[in-house]
Amino acid sequence: MSRIGKAPIDIPKGVEINISKGNLVTVKGPNGQLTQQCDPDLSFEMEDGVLTIGRPTDQKRHRSMHGLYRSLISNMVEGVTNGFSKELELVGVGYRATNTGQLLELILGFSHPIMFAIPAEVKVETITEKGKNPIVKLQSADKQLLGQIAAKIRAFRKPEPYKGKGVRFVGEQIRRKAGKTASK
């Protein structure tokens, strides 16, 4: 039995889960509403504020879907109650970030600024303090969408291994390389 798949999902107060035919799972909470289409072979049971997911057989496909959809639904419940956030740090001389609404403007050492439209489900905030690297804060109830947006922003200028310049997650460790050594 899948350790992740058989773990029950506790439903906090204020969160409503609706499972329609065809296994379309809808989770509503204080931070919004998320939906996920689940595998039709899986079965769902709700009792006393606890959701459990079952699988029909021990086939490899059923075992993998069991753990996957349990994790996705658990992340949906966590997202509509508390939400998720990621912080990106811009390391480099002259690197800046500003936002006007959902439009993020990044200056990353290219000949032109990068204009990036953030989806409405993700809240964006930029922090610029003197003497510190600019920070881009992203918040959303959807963990998957948040990760995709953060990865796209990081891909504009990945941290390079010699000086560590680029866009990185706050707290991310960059493996550094030694530069060239001068020869005689």
Residue frames as a rotation matrix with the C-alpha (Angstrom) as fourth column:
MET 1
0.580 0.814 0.000 0.00
0.814 -0.580 0.000 0.00
0.000 0.000 -1.000 0.00
SER 2
-0.038 -0.572 0.819 1.25
0.485 -0.727 -0.486 3.48
0.874 0.379 0.305 -0.81
ARG 3
-0.431 -0.186 -0.883 2.37
0.899 -0.180 -0.400 5.28
-0.085 -0.966 0.244 2.33
ILE 4
-0.973 0.083 -0.218 1.39
-0.097 -0.994 0.052 8.63
-0.212 0.072 0.975 0.89
GLY 5
-0.635 0.753 -0.171 -1.82
-0.253 0.006 0.967 7.38
0.730 0.658 0.187 -0.73
LYS 6
-0.073 0.654 -0.753 -3.25
0.649 0.605 0.462 5.72
0.757 -0.455 -0.469 2.36
ALA 7
-0.840 -0.227 -0.494 -2.62
0.531 -0.537 -0.656 8.74
-0.116 -0.812 0.572 4.62
PRO 8
0.184 0.981 0.056 -5.94
0.981 -0.180 -0.072 10.48
-0.061 0.068 -0.996 5.38
ILE 9
-0.647 -0.289 0.705 -6.45
0.411 -0.912 0.003 14.16
0.642 0.292 0.709 4.54
ASP 10
-0.366 0.494 -0.789 -7.79
0.824 -0.221 -0.521 16.22
-0.432 -0.841 -0.326 7.46
ILE 11
-0.159 0.416 0.895 -10.30
0.662 -0.628 0.409 18.84
0.732 0.658 -0.175 6.32
PRO 12
-0.897 -0.193 -0.397 -10.12
0.433 -0.560 -0.706 22.01
-0.086 -0.805 0.586 8.46
LYS 13
0.050 0.944 -0.327 -13.18
0.737 -0.256 -0.626 24.06
-0.674 -0.210 -0.708 9.35
GLY 14
0.262 0.148 -0.954 -14.25
-0.322 -0.918 -0.231 26.44
-0.910 0.368 -0.193 6.58
VAL 15
-0.702 -0.505 -0.502 -13.06
-0.659 0.194 0.726 24.11
-0.270 0.841 -0.469 3.80
GLU 16
0.357 0.880 0.312 -15.62
-0.495 0.462 -0.736 22.36
-0.792 0.109 0.600 1.63
ILE 17
-0.798 -0.599 -0.065 -14.77
-0.407 0.457 0.791 19.45
-0.445 0.657 -0.608 -0.67
ASN 18
0.391 0.918 -0.061 -17.15
-0.598 0.204 -0.775 18.43
-0.699 0.339 0.629 -3.45
ILE 19
-0.767 -0.593 0.247 -16.53
-0.235 0.616 0.752 15.30
-0.598 0.519 -0.612 -5.55
SER 20
0.197 0.855 -0.480 -18.73
-0.830 -0.115 -0.545 15.18
-0.521 0.506 0.687 -8.66
LYS 21
0.750 0.106 0.653 -19.17
0.158 0.930 -0.333 12.29
-0.643 0.353 0.680 -11.08
GLY 22
0.794 -0.568 0.216 -16.10
0.262 -0.001 -0.965 11.63
0.549 0.823 0.148 -13.16
ASN 23
0.394 -0.625 -0.674 -13.98
0.909 0.153 0.388 12.32
-0.139 -0.765 0.628 -10.03
LEU 24
-0.052 -0.337 0.940 -13.80
0.343 -0.890 -0.300 16.10
0.938 0.307 0.162 -10.46
VAL 25
0.052 -0.035 -0.998 -12.64
0.998 0.030 0.051 17.30
0.028 -0.999 0.036 -7.03
THR 26
0.122 0.051 0.991 -13.50
0.202 -0.979 0.025 20.89
0.972 0.197 -0.129 -6.05
VAL 27
-0.154 -0.254 -0.955 -12.03
0.984 0.044 -0.170 22.42
0.086 -0.966 0.243 -2.88
LYS 28
0.298 0.309 0.903 -13.45
0.228 -0.942 0.247 25.72
0.927 0.132 -0.351 -1.58
GLY 29
0.076 -0.308 -0.948 -11.95
0.997 0.054 0.063 27.68
0.032 -0.950 0.311 1.27
PRO 30
0.582 0.182 -0.792 -11.18
0.439 -0.891 0.118 31.16
-0.685 -0.416 -0.599 2.55
ASN 31
-0.275 -0.795 -0.540 -8.40
-0.167 -0.514 0.841 31.70
-0.947 0.322 0.008 -0.05
GLY 32
-0.323 0.206 -0.924 -10.46
-0.932 -0.237 0.273 30.66
-0.163 0.949 0.268 -3.08
GLN 33
0.630 0.597 0.496 -11.51
-0.406 0.798 -0.445 27.59
-0.662 0.079 0.746 -5.03
LEU 34
-0.464 -0.797 -0.387 -9.39
-0.833 0.244 0.497 24.94
-0.302 0.553 -0.777 -6.77
THR 35
0.723 0.680 0.121 -10.43
-0.581 0.693 -0.427 22.04
-0.375 0.238 0.896 -8.99
GLN 36
-0.504 -0.862 -0.047 -8.59
-0.786 0.436 0.439 18.86
-0.358 0.258 -0.897 -10.02
GLN 37
0.549 0.612 -0.569 -9.71
-0.788 0.607 -0.106 16.10
0.281 0.506 0.815 -12.39
CYS 38
-0.197 -0.597 0.778 -8.75
-0.801 0.556 0.224 12.79
-0.566 -0.579 -0.587 -10.75
ASP 39
-0.882 -0.199 -0.428 -8.39
-0.415 0.756 0.505 9.29
0.223 0.623 -0.750 -12.19
PRO 40
0.007 1.000 -0.018 -11.85
-0.863 0.015 0.505 7.67
0.506 0.012 0.863 -12.55
ASP 41
0.048 -0.024 -0.999 -10.65
0.124 0.992 -0.018 4.37
0.991 -0.123 0.050 -11.01
LEU 42
-0.884 -0.457 -0.096 -9.94
0.160 -0.103 -0.982 5.93
0.439 -0.883 0.164 -7.60
SER 43
0.199 0.954 -0.223 -12.60
0.621 0.053 0.782 6.03
0.758 -0.294 -0.582 -4.88
PHE 44
-0.689 -0.357 0.631 -13.13
-0.154 -0.778 -0.609 8.82
0.708 -0.517 0.481 -2.33
GLU 45
0.123 0.709 -0.694 -14.68
0.773 0.371 0.515 8.56
0.623 -0.600 -0.502 1.14
MET 46
-0.509 -0.185 0.840 -15.59
-0.273 -0.891 -0.362 11.53
0.816 -0.414 0.403 3.36
GLU 47
0.467 0.692 -0.550 -16.45
0.472 0.331 0.817 10.99
0.748 -0.641 -0.172 7.00
ASP 48
0.756 -0.040 -0.653 -16.02
0.621 -0.272 0.735 13.15
-0.207 -0.961 -0.181 10.12
GLY 49
0.864 -0.388 -0.321 -13.91
-0.406 -0.914 0.012 15.80
-0.298 0.120 -0.947 8.35
VAL 50
-0.203 -0.934 0.294 -11.43
-0.402 0.353 0.845 13.25
-0.893 0.053 -0.447 6.97
LEU 51
0.681 0.340 -0.649 -11.02
-0.722 0.160 -0.673 12.34
-0.125 0.927 0.355 3.30
THR 52
-0.125 -0.704 0.699 -9.53
-0.259 0.704 0.661 8.97
-0.958 -0.098 -0.271 2.37
ILE 53
0.231 0.085 -0.969 -8.63
-0.970 -0.050 -0.236 7.81
-0.068 0.995 0.071 -1.13
GLY 54
0.183 -0.113 0.977 -8.81
-0.203 0.968 0.150 4.16
-0.962 -0.226 0.154 -2.22
ARG 55
-0.357 -0.323 -0.876 -7.61
-0.927 0.003 0.376 2.25
-0.119 0.946 -0.301 -5.26
PRO 56
0.635 0.761 -0.134 -9.19
-0.772 0.629 -0.089 -0.82
0.017 0.160 0.987 -6.88
THR 57
0.916 -0.360 -0.177 -6.07
0.322 0.923 -0.211 -2.98
0.240 0.137 0.961 -7.50
ASP 58
0.545 -0.807 -0.227 -2.33
0.062 -0.231 0.971 -3.09
-0.836 -0.543 -0.076 -6.88
GLN 59
0.598 -0.331 0.730 -1.40
0.793 0.117 -0.597 -2.47
0.112 0.936 0.332 -10.52
LYS 60
-0.441 -0.874 -0.204 1.54
0.879 -0.466 0.099 -0.12
-0.182 -0.136 0.974 -11.01
ARG 61
-0.580 0.274 0.767 -0.71
0.311 -0.796 0.519 2.51
0.753 0.540 0.377 -12.62
HIS 62
0.527 0.850 -0.014 -3.20
0.286 -0.162 0.944 2.45
0.800 -0.501 -0.329 -9.74
ARG 63
0.364 -0.474 -0.802 -0.43
0.924 0.077 0.375 2.59
-0.116 -0.877 0.466 -7.13
SER 64
-0.694 -0.702 0.158 1.18
0.719 -0.688 0.104 5.64
0.036 0.186 0.982 -8.78
MET 65
-0.330 0.660 0.675 -2.16
0.156 -0.667 0.728 7.47
0.931 0.346 0.117 -9.24
HIS 66
0.510 0.545 -0.666 -3.11
0.697 0.192 0.691 6.76
0.504 -0.816 -0.282 -5.61
GLY 67
-0.016 -0.623 -0.782 -0.19
0.912 -0.330 0.244 8.69
-0.410 -0.709 0.574 -4.13
LEU 68
-0.802 -0.319 0.505 -0.23
0.549 -0.726 0.414 11.41
0.235 0.610 0.757 -6.80
TYR 69
-0.149 0.836 0.529 -3.85
0.203 -0.498 0.843 12.44
0.968 0.233 -0.095 -6.37
ARG 70
0.548 0.266 -0.793 -3.67
0.812 0.057 0.580 12.23
0.199 -0.962 -0.185 -2.60
SER 71
-0.392 -0.789 -0.473 -0.76
0.825 -0.529 0.199 14.71
-0.407 -0.312 0.858 -2.65
LEU 72
-0.770 0.135 0.623 -2.51
0.364 -0.710 0.603 17.00
0.524 0.691 0.498 -5.14
ILE 73
0.292 0.953 0.076 -5.72
0.384 -0.190 0.904 17.13
0.876 -0.235 -0.421 -3.06
SER 74
0.368 -0.247 -0.896 -3.73
0.920 -0.040 0.389 17.64
-0.132 -0.968 0.213 0.15
ASN 75
-0.735 -0.677 -0.033 -1.93
0.651 -0.719 0.242 20.60
-0.187 0.156 0.970 -1.49
MET 76
-0.408 0.679 0.611 -5.28
0.296 -0.534 0.792 22.00
0.864 0.504 0.017 -2.62
VAL 77
0.595 0.628 -0.502 -6.63
0.649 -0.007 0.761 21.87
0.474 -0.778 -0.412 0.96
GLU 78
-0.021 -0.711 -0.703 -3.45
0.900 -0.319 0.296 23.51
-0.435 -0.626 0.647 2.28
GLY 79
-0.793 -0.339 0.506 -3.63
0.576 -0.688 0.441 26.17
0.199 0.642 0.741 -0.46
VAL 80
-0.074 0.846 0.527 -7.22
0.280 -0.490 0.825 27.27
0.957 0.209 -0.201 0.18
THR 81
0.734 0.300 -0.609 -6.61
0.653 -0.065 0.755 27.47
0.187 -0.952 -0.244 3.95
ASN 82
0.405 -0.672 -0.619 -3.10
0.452 -0.441 0.775 28.96
-0.795 -0.594 0.125 4.30
GLY 83
0.971 -0.109 -0.215 -1.83
-0.241 -0.489 -0.838 29.54
-0.014 0.865 -0.501 0.77
PHE 84
0.461 -0.871 0.169 1.70
0.841 0.490 0.231 29.14
-0.284 0.035 0.958 -0.56
SER 85
0.933 -0.212 -0.291 4.44
-0.268 -0.949 -0.168 31.70
-0.240 0.235 -0.942 -1.13
LYS 86
0.412 -0.868 0.276 7.83
0.907 0.419 -0.037 31.84
-0.083 0.265 0.961 -2.84
GLU 87
0.793 -0.261 -0.550 10.47
-0.141 -0.958 0.251 34.56
-0.593 -0.122 -0.796 -2.74
LEU 88
0.571 -0.635 0.520 12.98
0.802 0.296 -0.519 35.22
0.175 0.714 0.678 -5.50
GLU 89
0.524 -0.520 -0.675 16.11
0.183 -0.705 0.685 37.29
-0.832 -0.482 -0.275 -4.98
LEU 90
0.914 -0.248 0.321 17.84
0.277 -0.198 -0.940 39.26
0.297 0.948 -0.112 -7.77
VAL 91
0.524 -0.815 -0.248 21.60
0.318 -0.083 0.945 39.13
-0.790 -0.574 0.215 -7.23
GLY 92
-0.035 -0.605 0.796 23.68
0.999 -0.024 0.026 41.38
0.003 0.796 0.605 -9.46
VAL 93
-0.654 -0.279 -0.703 24.75
0.349 -0.936 0.047 44.99
-0.671 -0.214 0.710 -9.96
GLY 94
-0.821 0.362 -0.441 21.90
-0.548 -0.715 0.434 47.01
-0.158 0.599 0.785 -11.44
TYR 95
-0.742 0.613 -0.270 19.33
0.403 0.730 0.552 44.20
0.536 0.301 -0.789 -11.22
ARG 96
-0.845 0.521 0.123 15.91
-0.477 -0.628 -0.615 45.64
-0.243 -0.578 0.779 -10.36
ALA 97
-0.695 0.719 -0.013 12.30
0.643 0.630 0.435 44.51
0.321 0.295 -0.900 -10.12
THR 98
-0.821 0.562 -0.100 9.11
-0.433 -0.727 -0.532 46.59
-0.372 -0.394 0.841 -10.09
ASN 99
-0.703 0.656 0.274 5.48
0.711 0.638 0.297 45.69
0.020 0.404 -0.915 -10.55
THR 100
-0.771 0.628 -0.101 2.41
-0.624 -0.778 -0.072 47.61
-0.124 0.008 0.992 -11.62
GLY 101
0.378 0.924 0.066 -0.54
-0.916 0.383 -0.121 45.41
-0.137 -0.015 0.990 -10.77
GLN 102
0.722 -0.037 0.691 0.07
-0.024 0.997 0.078 42.01
-0.692 -0.073 0.719 -12.33
LEU 103
0.867 -0.486 0.111 2.81
0.130 0.007 -0.991 43.18
0.481 0.874 0.069 -14.71
LEU 104
0.692 -0.703 -0.164 6.32
0.303 0.077 0.950 42.45
-0.655 -0.707 0.267 -13.43
GLU 105
0.875 -0.483 0.015 9.20
-0.228 -0.440 -0.869 44.46
0.426 0.757 -0.495 -14.91
LEU 106
0.730 -0.683 0.024 12.67
0.405 0.461 0.790 42.92
-0.550 -0.567 0.613 -14.47
ILE 107
0.751 -0.637 -0.175 15.96
-0.586 -0.519 -0.622 44.60
0.306 0.569 -0.763 -15.33
LEU 108
0.848 -0.347 0.401 18.53
0.043 0.799 0.600 41.80
-0.529 -0.491 0.692 -15.41
GLY 109
-0.053 -0.982 -0.181 21.48
-0.137 -0.173 0.975 43.19
-0.989 0.077 -0.126 -17.34
PHE 110
-0.105 0.080 0.991 20.05
0.925 0.373 0.068 42.71
-0.364 0.924 -0.113 -20.82
SER 111
-0.922 -0.280 0.268 19.71
0.374 -0.821 0.430 45.57
0.100 0.497 0.862 -23.32
HIS 112
-0.384 0.871 0.305 15.97
-0.378 -0.450 0.809 45.77
0.842 0.196 0.502 -22.58
PRO 113
-0.608 0.260 0.750 13.73
-0.744 0.144 -0.653 45.28
-0.278 -0.955 0.106 -19.54
ILE 114
-0.881 0.356 -0.312 11.73
0.198 0.877 0.439 42.04
0.430 0.324 -0.843 -19.33
MET 115
-0.438 0.836 0.332 7.97
-0.898 -0.425 -0.114 42.55
0.046 -0.348 0.937 -18.97
PHE 116
-0.906 0.101 -0.412 6.27
0.096 0.995 0.033 39.46
0.413 -0.009 -0.911 -17.50
ALA 117
-0.164 0.936 0.310 2.49
-0.771 -0.318 0.552 39.18
0.615 -0.148 0.774 -17.06
ILE 118
-0.978 -0.124 0.170 1.56
-0.209 0.661 -0.720 37.30
-0.023 -0.740 -0.672 -13.88
PRO 119
-0.466 0.864 -0.192 -1.77
0.392 0.396 0.830 35.37
0.793 0.311 -0.523 -13.84
ALA 120
-0.020 0.570 0.821 -4.57
-0.538 -0.698 0.472 36.80
0.843 -0.432 0.321 -11.70
GLU 121
0.798 0.368 -0.478 -4.44
0.119 0.681 0.723 33.80
0.591 -0.633 0.499 -9.30
VAL 122
0.101 -0.862 -0.497 -0.92
0.966 0.206 -0.160 34.79
0.240 -0.464 0.853 -8.17
LYS 123
0.988 0.135 -0.076 -0.29
0.153 -0.934 0.322 37.90
-0.028 -0.330 -0.944 -6.07
VAL 124
0.192 -0.963 0.187 3.03
0.843 0.065 -0.534 39.61
0.502 0.260 0.825 -6.77
GLU 125
0.993 -0.008 -0.114 4.94
0.058 -0.823 0.565 42.08
-0.099 -0.568 -0.817 -4.62
THR 126
0.317 -0.937 0.149 8.39
0.560 0.058 -0.827 43.57
0.766 0.345 0.543 -5.11
ILE 127
0.919 -0.122 -0.375 10.60
0.295 -0.419 0.859 44.75
-0.262 -0.900 -0.349 -2.25
THR 128
0.299 -0.853 0.428 13.56
0.551 -0.212 -0.807 47.04
0.779 0.477 0.407 -2.86
GLU 129
0.943 -0.109 -0.313 15.66
0.231 -0.464 0.856 48.19
-0.239 -0.879 -0.412 0.11
LYS 130
0.670 -0.742 0.014 18.87
-0.596 -0.549 -0.586 50.16
0.443 0.384 -0.810 -0.11
GLY 131
-0.226 -0.891 0.393 21.93
-0.974 0.209 -0.086 47.96
-0.006 -0.402 -0.916 0.34
LYS 132
-0.301 0.182 0.936 19.98
-0.224 0.941 -0.255 44.71
-0.927 -0.287 -0.242 -0.16
ASN 133
-0.992 -0.042 0.116 19.09
0.093 0.366 0.926 42.63
-0.081 0.930 -0.359 -3.20
PRO 134
-0.412 0.903 -0.124 15.62
-0.906 -0.391 0.164 43.22
0.099 0.180 0.979 -4.70
ILE 135
-0.895 0.198 0.400 13.08
0.036 0.925 -0.377 40.53
-0.445 -0.323 -0.835 -3.76
VAL 136
-0.488 0.799 -0.352 10.01
-0.689 -0.104 0.718 39.35
0.537 0.593 0.600 -5.71
LYS 137
-0.799 0.307 0.517 7.32
-0.280 0.570 -0.772 37.78
-0.531 -0.762 -0.370 -3.47
LEU 138
-0.556 0.644 -0.525 4.75
-0.513 0.231 0.827 35.49
0.654 0.729 0.202 -5.07
GLN 139
-0.776 0.392 0.494 1.66
-0.336 0.406 -0.850 34.19
-0.533 -0.826 -0.183 -3.22
SER 140
-0.360 0.699 -0.618 -1.09
-0.771 0.150 0.618 31.86
0.525 0.699 0.485 -4.42
ALA 141
0.246 0.525 0.815 -3.47
-0.813 0.570 -0.122 29.11
-0.529 -0.632 0.567 -3.33
ASP 142
0.990 0.108 -0.096 -2.37
-0.144 0.750 -0.645 26.95
0.002 0.653 0.758 -6.29
LYS 143
0.438 -0.877 0.196 1.02
-0.167 0.136 0.977 25.38
-0.883 -0.460 -0.087 -5.51
GLN 144
0.134 -0.367 0.921 1.57
0.817 0.567 0.107 24.07
-0.561 0.737 0.376 -9.04
LEU 145
0.712 0.191 0.675 0.89
0.594 -0.676 -0.435 27.42
0.374 0.711 -0.595 -10.74
LEU 146
0.922 -0.387 0.010 3.05
-0.310 -0.725 0.615 29.24
-0.231 -0.571 -0.788 -8.19
GLY 147
0.248 -0.865 0.435 5.98
0.166 0.481 0.861 26.90
-0.954 -0.142 0.263 -8.87
GLN 148
0.262 -0.096 0.960 5.64
0.953 0.182 -0.242 27.32
-0.151 0.979 0.139 -12.63
ILE 149
0.904 0.114 0.413 5.62
0.210 -0.958 -0.196 31.12
0.373 0.264 -0.889 -12.43
ALA 150
0.736 -0.674 0.069 8.60
-0.377 -0.323 0.868 31.17
-0.563 -0.664 -0.492 -10.05
ALA 151
0.141 -0.695 0.705 10.54
0.525 0.656 0.543 28.80
-0.840 0.293 0.457 -12.34
LYS 152
0.519 0.093 0.850 9.82
0.832 -0.282 -0.477 30.98
0.196 0.955 -0.224 -15.40
ILE 153
0.966 -0.179 0.187 11.06
-0.211 -0.962 0.172 34.10
0.149 -0.205 -0.967 -13.60
ARG 154
0.477 -0.830 0.288 14.19
-0.204 0.214 0.955 32.26
-0.855 -0.515 -0.067 -12.45
ALA 155
0.290 -0.335 0.897 14.82
0.784 0.621 -0.021 31.03
-0.550 0.709 0.442 -16.02
PHE 156
0.982 0.057 0.180 15.20
0.152 -0.803 -0.576 34.62
0.112 0.594 -0.797 -17.30
ARG 157
0.230 -0.953 0.198 18.67
-0.619 -0.300 -0.726 34.74
0.751 0.044 -0.659 -15.67
LYS 158
0.850 0.060 -0.523 19.73
0.269 0.805 0.529 31.58
0.453 -0.590 0.668 -13.83
PRO 159
0.789 -0.602 0.121 22.43
-0.447 -0.429 0.785 31.99
-0.421 -0.674 -0.607 -11.17
GLU 160
0.634 -0.642 -0.430 25.86
-0.280 0.328 -0.902 31.51
0.721 0.693 0.028 -12.68
PRO 161
0.818 -0.201 -0.538 28.47
0.502 0.705 0.501 29.46
0.279 -0.681 0.678 -10.76
TYR 162
-0.133 -0.982 0.131 31.38
0.757 -0.186 -0.626 31.93
0.639 0.016 0.769 -10.73
LYS 163
-0.868 -0.158 0.471 29.98
-0.104 -0.869 -0.483 35.09
0.486 -0.469 0.738 -9.14
GLY 164
-0.703 0.659 -0.268 26.51
0.654 0.451 -0.608 33.80
-0.280 -0.602 -0.748 -8.22
LYS 165
-0.769 0.423 -0.479 24.73
-0.455 -0.889 -0.056 36.53
-0.449 0.175 0.876 -10.19
GLY 166
-0.796 0.562 -0.223 21.18
0.027 0.402 0.915 35.89
0.604 0.723 -0.336 -11.38
VAL 167
-0.005 0.880 0.476 17.69
-0.880 -0.230 0.415 35.21
0.474 -0.417 0.775 -10.09
ARG 168
-0.715 -0.255 -0.651 17.55
0.040 0.914 -0.403 32.68
0.698 -0.314 -0.644 -7.25
PHE 169
0.460 0.846 -0.270 15.13
0.301 0.137 0.944 31.53
0.835 -0.515 -0.191 -4.58
VAL 170
0.261 -0.339 0.904 15.69
-0.815 -0.579 0.017 33.09
0.518 -0.741 -0.428 -1.16
GLY 171
0.406 -0.196 0.893 17.85
-0.717 0.538 0.443 30.66
-0.567 -0.820 0.078 0.80
GLU 172
0.999 -0.040 0.004 18.96
0.033 0.750 -0.661 28.69
0.024 0.660 0.751 -2.28
GLN 173
0.315 -0.947 0.062 22.56
-0.139 0.018 0.990 27.49
-0.939 -0.320 -0.126 -2.15
ILE 174
0.904 -0.107 -0.415 24.51
-0.422 -0.058 -0.905 28.00
0.073 0.993 -0.097 -5.37
ARG 175
0.626 -0.744 0.232 27.42
0.590 0.647 0.483 25.66
-0.509 -0.166 0.845 -6.03
ARG 176
0.802 -0.386 -0.456 30.33
-0.480 -0.871 -0.107 27.98
-0.356 0.305 -0.884 -6.72
LYS 177
0.745 -0.623 0.237 33.33
0.653 0.611 -0.447 27.27
0.134 0.488 0.863 -8.96
ALA 178
0.171 -0.790 -0.589 36.84
0.350 -0.510 0.785 28.62
-0.921 -0.341 0.189 -8.66
GLY 179
0.877 0.114 -0.468 37.86
-0.334 -0.555 -0.762 30.99
-0.346 0.824 -0.448 -11.45
LYS 180
0.742 -0.668 -0.049 40.90
0.286 0.383 -0.878 30.66
0.606 0.638 0.476 -13.65
THR 181
0.690 -0.629 -0.359 44.26
0.341 -0.155 0.927 30.66
-0.638 -0.762 0.108 -11.89
ALA 182
0.793 -0.451 -0.410 47.00
-0.605 -0.656 -0.450 32.85
-0.066 0.605 -0.794 -13.30
SER 183
0.801 -0.582 0.143 49.90
0.590 0.807 -0.024 30.91
-0.101 0.104 0.989 -14.83
LYS 184
0.109 -0.879 -0.464 53.57
0.362 -0.400 0.842 31.92
-0.926 -0.259 0.274 -14.94
